[in-house]
Amino acid sequence: LLEASVVVDDDDRKVRVVALAQKAYDKKVKIPTSLASQSASLSSEAYQTWTRARAEDDFSLFQDILAQGIDVAKQVASATQTEEDKAANKSLYATMLDDYETGMDPARIDDIFDQIQQALVPLIAKVLGPDAVAPDTSLLKGDDNFDISSQEALSKHMVRAIGF
C-alpha cells in the first residue's frame, strides 16, 4: 500500500498519511484477538464505572478497573512493539505514547509537562490564594445588556477578519 501511494501520488502529505495508516494497521494486526476483545470490553466497562464514580465523587469505585486497564494497555503495548523497539530497549510507555504523539520522546513529554507545572502551580496558588479577588461575572449573565446591532457588527467584523 505504501509503495503504491508513492508511485500514484508524489504529494508528501498524502504519502505520510498512508504511511501512518500502514503503521497503525501493522500495530493492530499484532494484537491477539482475545486481547483486543478484552481491551474493548474493559474500556466500555471502565467508562461506565468512571461515570458512576465521578457522580458519586468516589475514586475507589474506579480504582480496580483503572488498574486492570493499565495492565491491559501494557499487554497491548508489549504485543505491538517491533523487534527494533525491543532491540533499542524502547519502553512500553514510549510505545503507547507513539499512538498519540508519533515520534515524540518520553523525555520531551516530561520536559513539556515540567514547564507547564512550573507555570501553573504559581498561577493556581495566586488565583486560589488568600489574597485572590473573585472576578466580576456579571457579564456572563447577559441580563439583556448587550446591544444586538453591536453584536452583529462585531460578528461581521470577526468573520471578515478570518477570511469569510
Secondary structure, 3 states (H helix, E strand, C coil): CHHHHHHHCCCHHHHHHHHHHHHHHHHHCCCCHHHHHHHHHHHHHHHHHHHHHHHCCCCHHHHHHHHHHHHHHHHHHHHHCCHHHHHCCCCHHHHHHCCCCCCCCHHHHHHHHHHHHHHHHHHHHHHHCCCCCCCCCHHHHCCCCCCHHHHHHHHHHHHHHCCC
